Amino acid sequence: MNDHIAPEIAAYYTRGEEDGRLRTGRNRLEFWRTQDVLRRHLPPPPARILDIGGGSGVHAEWLAADGYQVELVDPVPLHVRQAAAIPGVTAREGDARDLGAEPGAYDVALLLGPLYHLRDRADRVRALAEAARAVRPGGVVAAATISRFAALHDMVKKGQYARPEIRAIVLGAAGDGGFDGRPDMGFTTAYFHDADEIVGEFEAAGLPGARRFGVEGAFWLMDDVNAWLDEPEMRRLLLDALRRVELEPTLLGVSGHLVTIASRSGQVGEAGTPGA
C-alpha cells in the first residue's frame, strides 16, 4: 500500500466492499442519480474522462459502456486491479493532489470520492486544481461530496443516534465536517461538506460558476425507498421527482451527497454542452 491515504482509510477500502456498495439496497439511489446528473452534463462520447479516485470502477464501467475513453486513477491497489479488468477502462495508482497528468489532456475530470477523505481545505482545493489542470479549456470538472448532516440523518434512521459515543461523532461532523468514522457506523475517517463551502473550494481552484446538485434529496431516508428502486416505472418517477428539486437550495443539506459541476471556462450547460 502506498502512502497517499491514511492507514485506516486504506484498510477500509482494502476490504473490497466498495465495489458492491452502490449496486445494492438504497445506495442504488446514489448511483443512479449520480449517473443521471453526469449524463446531462458531460460532453458526448468518445470524450476522454479522467476518473480520479474512481475506486473499483463502478462509474467507469457505465462510462466506458457509453463509449467514453476512461482512465481511472486511485490510491488503492485493489481498486486499480478491479478497474483495469473492466473493458474499455485503463487504470493506474495515483493521488488526486498530484495526478501526473498532461495539462489539458482530458475533456472531463471526475472526483467522485477523493474529497470525502481530504480533511484539510488546502488538500481539497489542490485536488480540484489538479483536476482543472488536467482538462482542456471548456472541459468539465465534477466532484461528489458528502453532506455535513448525512451521518446525523443516517444514524437517526438506523436507531443508533441514542448511543452517546455515536452521537458525539455525529454531532462533531455536523459541527465542523470532521467525521471520525468507525466500523459500526459503516464508514471511515472522512470530511462532510457544508452545502455552500464546495462552491468556494471550486472558485479557489480556478473553477468559478459551479452548480450544486442534490443527489438523493430526502428520498434516501424513506423506509420504502428500495421498493421504489426495485420497480422500473416507480424508479423512473422517483428519479424524475429528484430532478425537479435537485437545485433547490433549501433541500441541499438533506441530501446525503451533492455533485458539484463546473467547466474550466466557468459555465455549466446541459446535454453535453458545457458552457451553453
Contacts in CASP RR format, 6 or more apart in sequence:
PFRMAT RR
TARGET T0000
AUTHOR 0000-0000-0000
METHOD contacts of the structure
MODEL  1
MNDHIAPEIAAYYTRGEEDGRLRTGRNRLEFWRTQDVLRRHLPPPPARIL
DIGGGSGVHAEWLAADGYQVELVDPVPLHVRQAAAIPGVTAREGDARDLG
AEPGAYDVALLLGPLYHLRDRADRVRALAEAARAVRPGGVVAAATISRFA
ALHDMVKKGQYARPEIRAIVLGAAGDGGFDGRPDMGFTTAYFHDADEIVG
EFEAAGLPGARRFGVEGAFWLMDDVNAWLDEPEMRRLLLDALRRVELEPT
LLGVSGHLVTIASRSGQVGEAGTPGA
1 7 0 8 1.000
1 10 0 8 1.000
1 14 0 8 1.000
1 76 0 8 1.000
1 77 0 8 1.000
2 75 0 8 1.000
2 77 0 8 1.000
2 93 0 8 1.000
2 94 0 8 1.000
4 75 0 8 1.000
4 93 0 8 1.000
4 94 0 8 1.000
4 95 0 8 1.000
5 75 0 8 1.000
5 76 0 8 1.000
5 117 0 8 1.000
6 117 0 8 1.000
6 189 0 8 1.000
8 188 0 8 1.000
8 189 0 8 1.000
9 117 0 8 1.000
9 188 0 8 1.000
9 189 0 8 1.000
10 75 0 8 1.000
10 76 0 8 1.000
11 188 0 8 1.000
12 187 0 8 1.000
12 188 0 8 1.000
13 55 0 8 1.000
13 76 0 8 1.000
13 78 0 8 1.000
13 79 0 8 1.000
14 76 0 8 1.000
14 78 0 8 1.000
16 56 0 8 1.000
16 78 0 8 1.000
18 55 0 8 1.000
18 56 0 8 1.000
18 58 0 8 1.000
18 79 0 8 1.000
19 56 0 8 1.000
19 57 0 8 1.000
19 58 0 8 1.000
19 82 0 8 1.000
20 56 0 8 1.000
20 58 0 8 1.000
21 27 0 8 1.000
22 28 0 8 1.000
22 30 0 8 1.000
22 31 0 8 1.000
22 58 0 8 1.000
23 31 0 8 1.000
23 58 0 8 1.000
25 226 0 8 1.000
25 229 0 8 1.000
26 220 0 8 1.000
26 225 0 8 1.000
26 226 0 8 1.000
26 229 0 8 1.000
28 229 0 8 1.000
29 215 0 8 1.000
29 216 0 8 1.000
29 219 0 8 1.000
29 220 0 8 1.000
29 225 0 8 1.000
29 229 0 8 1.000
29 238 0 8 1.000
30 215 0 8 1.000
30 216 0 8 1.000
30 220 0 8 1.000
30 256 0 8 1.000
30 257 0 8 1.000
31 58 0 8 1.000
32 229 0 8 1.000
32 235 0 8 1.000
32 239 0 8 1.000
33 214 0 8 1.000
33 215 0 8 1.000
33 216 0 8 1.000
33 239 0 8 1.000
33 242 0 8 1.000
34 59 0 8 1.000
34 112 0 8 1.000
34 144 0 8 1.000
34 215 0 8 1.000
34 257 0 8 1.000
34 259 0 8 1.000
35 59 0 8 1.000
35 62 0 8 1.000
36 239 0 8 1.000
36 242 0 8 1.000
36 243 0 8 1.000
37 213 0 8 1.000
37 215 0 8 1.000
37 246 0 8 1.000
37 259 0 8 1.000
37 261 0 8 1.000
38 59 0 8 1.000
38 110 0 8 1.000
38 142 0 8 1.000
38 259 0 8 1.000
39 66 0 8 1.000
40 270 0 8 1.000
40 271 0 8 1.000
40 272 0 8 1.000
41 140 0 8 1.000
41 142 0 8 1.000
41 261 0 8 1.000
41 268 0 8 1.000
41 269 0 8 1.000
41 270 0 8 1.000
41 272 0 8 1.000
41 274 0 8 1.000
42 49 0 8 1.000
42 68 0 8 1.000
42 108 0 8 1.000
42 140 0 8 1.000
42 272 0 8 1.000
43 107 0 8 1.000
43 108 0 8 1.000
43 139 0 8 1.000
43 140 0 8 1.000
43 272 0 8 1.000
43 273 0 8 1.000
43 274 0 8 1.000
44 272 0 8 1.000
45 66 0 8 1.000
45 67 0 8 1.000
45 68 0 8 1.000
46 67 0 8 1.000
46 68 0 8 1.000
46 69 0 8 1.000
47 68 0 8 1.000
47 69 0 8 1.000
47 107 0 8 1.000
47 108 0 8 1.000
48 68 0 8 1.000
48 69 0 8 1.000
48 71 0 8 1.000
48 105 0 8 1.000
48 106 0 8 1.000
48 107 0 8 1.000
48 108 0 8 1.000
49 60 0 8 1.000
49 63 0 8 1.000
49 68 0 8 1.000
49 69 0 8 1.000
49 70 0 8 1.000
49 71 0 8 1.000
49 106 0 8 1.000
49 107 0 8 1.000
49 108 0 8 1.000
49 109 0 8 1.000
49 110 0 8 1.000
50 71 0 8 1.000
50 73 0 8 1.000
50 99 0 8 1.000
50 101 0 8 1.000
50 105 0 8 1.000
50 106 0 8 1.000
50 108 0 8 1.000
50 109 0 8 1.000
50 110 0 8 1.000
50 131 0 8 1.000
50 134 0 8 1.000
50 135 0 8 1.000
51 57 0 8 1.000
51 59 0 8 1.000
51 60 0 8 1.000
51 63 0 8 1.000
51 70 0 8 1.000
51 71 0 8 1.000
51 72 0 8 1.000
51 73 0 8 1.000
51 110 0 8 1.000
51 112 0 8 1.000
52 73 0 8 1.000
52 96 0 8 1.000
52 99 0 8 1.000
52 109 0 8 1.000
52 110 0 8 1.000
52 111 0 8 1.000
52 114 0 8 1.000
52 127 0 8 1.000
52 130 0 8 1.000
52 131 0 8 1.000
53 72 0 8 1.000
53 73 0 8 1.000
53 74 0 8 1.000
53 75 0 8 1.000
53 79 0 8 1.000
53 96 0 8 1.000
53 111 0 8 1.000
53 112 0 8 1.000
53 113 0 8 1.000
53 114 0 8 1.000
54 60 0 8 1.000
54 72 0 8 1.000
54 73 0 8 1.000
54 74 0 8 1.000
54 79 0 8 1.000
54 83 0 8 1.000
54 110 0 8 1.000
54 112 0 8 1.000
54 113 0 8 1.000
55 72 0 8 1.000
55 74 0 8 1.000
55 76 0 8 1.000
55 79 0 8 1.000
55 82 0 8 1.000
55 83 0 8 1.000
55 113 0 8 1.000
56 78 0 8 1.000
56 79 0 8 1.000
56 82 0 8 1.000
56 83 0 8 1.000
57 72 0 8 1.000
57 79 0 8 1.000
57 82 0 8 1.000
57 83 0 8 1.000
57 86 0 8 1.000
57 89 0 8 1.000
57 91 0 8 1.000
59 110 0 8 1.000
59 112 0 8 1.000
60 70 0 8 1.000
60 72 0 8 1.000
60 83 0 8 1.000
60 86 0 8 1.000
60 89 0 8 1.000
60 91 0 8 1.000
61 86 0 8 1.000
61 89 0 8 1.000
63 70 0 8 1.000
64 70 0 8 1.000
64 86 0 8 1.000
64 87 0 8 1.000
64 88 0 8 1.000
64 89 0 8 1.000
68 108 0 8 1.000
69 88 0 8 1.000
70 88 0 8 1.000
70 89 0 8 1.000
70 90 0 8 1.000
71 89 0 8 1.000
71 90 0 8 1.000
71 91 0 8 1.000
71 92 0 8 1.000
71 106 0 8 1.000
72 80 0 8 1.000
72 83 0 8 1.000
72 89 0 8 1.000
72 90 0 8 1.000
72 91 0 8 1.000
72 92 0 8 1.000
73 91 0 8 1.000
73 92 0 8 1.000
73 93 0 8 1.000
73 94 0 8 1.000
73 96 0 8 1.000
73 99 0 8 1.000
74 80 0 8 1.000
74 83 0 8 1.000
74 91 0 8 1.000
74 93 0 8 1.000
74 94 0 8 1.000
75 93 0 8 1.000
75 94 0 8 1.000
75 95 0 8 1.000
77 93 0 8 1.000
79 91 0 8 1.000
80 91 0 8 1.000
80 92 0 8 1.000
80 93 0 8 1.000
81 91 0 8 1.000
83 89 0 8 1.000
83 91 0 8 1.000
84 90 0 8 1.000
84 91 0 8 1.000
96 111 0 8 1.000
96 114 0 8 1.000
96 118 0 8 1.000
96 127 0 8 1.000
96 130 0 8 1.000
96 131 0 8 1.000
97 118 0 8 1.000
97 123 0 8 1.000
97 126 0 8 1.000
97 127 0 8 1.000
97 130 0 8 1.000
98 130 0 8 1.000
99 130 0 8 1.000
99 131 0 8 1.000
99 133 0 8 1.000
99 134 0 8 1.000
101 130 0 8 1.000
101 133 0 8 1.000
101 134 0 8 1.000
102 134 0 8 1.000
103 133 0 8 1.000
103 134 0 8 1.000
104 133 0 8 1.000
104 134 0 8 1.000
104 135 0 8 1.000
104 136 0 8 1.000
104 137 0 8 1.000
105 134 0 8 1.000
105 136 0 8 1.000
106 134 0 8 1.000
106 135 0 8 1.000
106 136 0 8 1.000
106 139 0 8 1.000
107 135 0 8 1.000
107 136 0 8 1.000
107 139 0 8 1.000
107 140 0 8 1.000
108 135 0 8 1.000
108 139 0 8 1.000
108 140 0 8 1.000
108 141 0 8 1.000
108 142 0 8 1.000
109 131 0 8 1.000
109 132 0 8 1.000
109 134 0 8 1.000
109 135 0 8 1.000
109 140 0 8 1.000
109 141 0 8 1.000
109 142 0 8 1.000
110 141 0 8 1.000
110 142 0 8 1.000
110 143 0 8 1.000
111 127 0 8 1.000
111 128 0 8 1.000
111 131 0 8 1.000
111 141 0 8 1.000
111 142 0 8 1.000
111 143 0 8 1.000
111 144 0 8 1.000
112 142 0 8 1.000
112 143 0 8 1.000
112 144 0 8 1.000
112 259 0 8 1.000
113 143 0 8 1.000
113 144 0 8 1.000
114 127 0 8 1.000
114 143 0 8 1.000
115 124 0 8 1.000
115 127 0 8 1.000
115 128 0 8 1.000
115 143 0 8 1.000
115 144 0 8 1.000
115 145 0 8 1.000
115 191 0 8 1.000
115 193 0 8 1.000
115 198 0 8 1.000
116 144 0 8 1.000
116 145 0 8 1.000
116 146 0 8 1.000
116 190 0 8 1.000
116 191 0 8 1.000
117 188 0 8 1.000
117 189 0 8 1.000
117 190 0 8 1.000
117 191 0 8 1.000
118 124 0 8 1.000
118 127 0 8 1.000
118 191 0 8 1.000
119 178 0 8 1.000
119 189 0 8 1.000
119 190 0 8 1.000
119 191 0 8 1.000
121 201 0 8 1.000
124 191 0 8 1.000
124 201 0 8 1.000
125 201 0 8 1.000
125 204 0 8 1.000
125 205 0 8 1.000
126 205 0 8 1.000
128 141 0 8 1.000
128 143 0 8 1.000
128 201 0 8 1.000
128 202 0 8 1.000
128 204 0 8 1.000
128 205 0 8 1.000
128 206 0 8 1.000
128 207 0 8 1.000
129 205 0 8 1.000
129 206 0 8 1.000
131 141 0 8 1.000
131 143 0 8 1.000
131 205 0 8 1.000
132 141 0 8 1.000
132 205 0 8 1.000
132 206 0 8 1.000
132 207 0 8 1.000
132 264 0 8 1.000
135 141 0 8 1.000
135 264 0 8 1.000
136 264 0 8 1.000
137 264 0 8 1.000
137 265 0 8 1.000
138 263 0 8 1.000
138 264 0 8 1.000
138 265 0 8 1.000
138 266 0 8 1.000
138 274 0 8 1.000
138 275 0 8 1.000
139 263 0 8 1.000
139 264 0 8 1.000
139 265 0 8 1.000
139 274 0 8 1.000
140 261 0 8 1.000
140 262 0 8 1.000
140 263 0 8 1.000
140 264 0 8 1.000
140 268 0 8 1.000
140 274 0 8 1.000
141 202 0 8 1.000
141 207 0 8 1.000
141 261 0 8 1.000
141 262 0 8 1.000
141 263 0 8 1.000
141 264 0 8 1.000
142 259 0 8 1.000
142 260 0 8 1.000
142 261 0 8 1.000
143 198 0 8 1.000
143 202 0 8 1.000
143 259 0 8 1.000
143 260 0 8 1.000
143 261 0 8 1.000
144 215 0 8 1.000
144 257 0 8 1.000
144 258 0 8 1.000
144 259 0 8 1.000
144 260 0 8 1.000
145 192 0 8 1.000
145 193 0 8 1.000
145 198 0 8 1.000
145 257 0 8 1.000
145 258 0 8 1.000
145 260 0 8 1.000
146 179 0 8 1.000
146 190 0 8 1.000
146 191 0 8 1.000
146 192 0 8 1.000
146 193 0 8 1.000
146 256 0 8 1.000
146 257 0 8 1.000
147 153 0 8 1.000
147 192 0 8 1.000
147 193 0 8 1.000
147 195 0 8 1.000
147 252 0 8 1.000
147 253 0 8 1.000
147 254 0 8 1.000
147 255 0 8 1.000
147 256 0 8 1.000
147 257 0 8 1.000
147 258 0 8 1.000
148 173 0 8 1.000
148 174 0 8 1.000
148 175 0 8 1.000
148 177 0 8 1.000
148 192 0 8 1.000
148 193 0 8 1.000
148 194 0 8 1.000
148 195 0 8 1.000
148 253 0 8 1.000
149 174 0 8 1.000
149 192 0 8 1.000
149 253 0 8 1.000
149 254 0 8 1.000
150 192 0 8 1.000
150 256 0 8 1.000
150 257 0 8 1.000
151 169 0 8 1.000
151 170 0 8 1.000
151 173 0 8 1.000
151 174 0 8 1.000
151 179 0 8 1.000
151 185 0 8 1.000
151 187 0 8 1.000
151 192 0 8 1.000
152 161 0 8 1.000
152 170 0 8 1.000
152 171 0 8 1.000
152 173 0 8 1.000
152 174 0 8 1.000
153 221 0 8 1.000
153 254 0 8 1.000
153 256 0 8 1.000
155 161 0 8 1.000
155 166 0 8 1.000
155 167 0 8 1.000
155 170 0 8 1.000
155 185 0 8 1.000
157 221 0 8 1.000
160 166 0 8 1.000
160 184 0 8 1.000
160 185 0 8 1.000
161 167 0 8 1.000
161 170 0 8 1.000
166 184 0 8 1.000
166 185 0 8 1.000
169 179 0 8 1.000
169 180 0 8 1.000
169 181 0 8 1.000
169 182 0 8 1.000
169 185 0 8 1.000
172 178 0 8 1.000
172 179 0 8 1.000
173 179 0 8 1.000
173 180 0 8 1.000
173 192 0 8 1.000
174 192 0 8 1.000
177 191 0 8 1.000
177 192 0 8 1.000
177 193 0 8 1.000
177 194 0 8 1.000
178 190 0 8 1.000
178 191 0 8 1.000
178 192 0 8 1.000
179 187 0 8 1.000
179 189 0 8 1.000
179 190 0 8 1.000
179 191 0 8 1.000
179 192 0 8 1.000
180 189 0 8 1.000
181 187 0 8 1.000
181 188 0 8 1.000
181 189 0 8 1.000
181 190 0 8 1.000
193 258 0 8 1.000
195 212 0 8 1.000
195 249 0 8 1.000
195 252 0 8 1.000
195 253 0 8 1.000
195 258 0 8 1.000
198 210 0 8 1.000
198 212 0 8 1.000
198 258 0 8 1.000
198 260 0 8 1.000
199 209 0 8 1.000
199 210 0 8 1.000
199 212 0 8 1.000
199 260 0 8 1.000
200 210 0 8 1.000
202 208 0 8 1.000
202 209 0 8 1.000
202 210 0 8 1.000
202 260 0 8 1.000
202 262 0 8 1.000
203 209 0 8 1.000
203 210 0 8 1.000
207 262 0 8 1.000
207 263 0 8 1.000
207 264 0 8 1.000
207 266 0 8 1.000
208 262 0 8 1.000
208 266 0 8 1.000
209 262 0 8 1.000
209 266 0 8 1.000
209 267 0 8 1.000
209 268 0 8 1.000
210 260 0 8 1.000
210 261 0 8 1.000
210 262 0 8 1.000
210 266 0 8 1.000
210 268 0 8 1.000
211 247 0 8 1.000
211 260 0 8 1.000
211 261 0 8 1.000
211 262 0 8 1.000
211 268 0 8 1.000
212 247 0 8 1.000
212 252 0 8 1.000
212 258 0 8 1.000
212 259 0 8 1.000
212 260 0 8 1.000
213 246 0 8 1.000
213 247 0 8 1.000
213 258 0 8 1.000
213 259 0 8 1.000
213 260 0 8 1.000
213 261 0 8 1.000
214 242 0 8 1.000
214 245 0 8 1.000
214 246 0 8 1.000
214 247 0 8 1.000
214 251 0 8 1.000
214 252 0 8 1.000
214 255 0 8 1.000
214 256 0 8 1.000
214 257 0 8 1.000
214 258 0 8 1.000
214 259 0 8 1.000
215 242 0 8 1.000
215 246 0 8 1.000
215 255 0 8 1.000
215 256 0 8 1.000
215 257 0 8 1.000
215 258 0 8 1.000
215 259 0 8 1.000
216 242 0 8 1.000
216 255 0 8 1.000
216 256 0 8 1.000
216 257 0 8 1.000
217 242 0 8 1.000
217 245 0 8 1.000
217 246 0 8 1.000
217 251 0 8 1.000
217 254 0 8 1.000
217 255 0 8 1.000
217 256 0 8 1.000
218 251 0 8 1.000
218 254 0 8 1.000
218 255 0 8 1.000
219 225 0 8 1.000
219 228 0 8 1.000
219 238 0 8 1.000
219 241 0 8 1.000
219 242 0 8 1.000
220 255 0 8 1.000
220 256 0 8 1.000
221 254 0 8 1.000
222 228 0 8 1.000
225 238 0 8 1.000
227 234 0 8 1.000
228 234 0 8 1.000
228 235 0 8 1.000
228 237 0 8 1.000
228 238 0 8 1.000
229 235 0 8 1.000
229 238 0 8 1.000
245 251 0 8 1.000
252 258 0 8 1.000
261 268 0 8 1.000
262 268 0 8 1.000
263 269 0 8 1.000
263 274 0 8 1.000
263 275 0 8 1.000
265 274 0 8 1.000
265 275 0 8 1.000
266 275 0 8 1.000
267 274 0 8 1.000
267 275 0 8 1.000
267 276 0 8 1.000
268 274 0 8 1.000
268 275 0 8 1.000
269 275 0 8 1.000
269 276 0 8 1.000
270 276 0 8 1.000
END
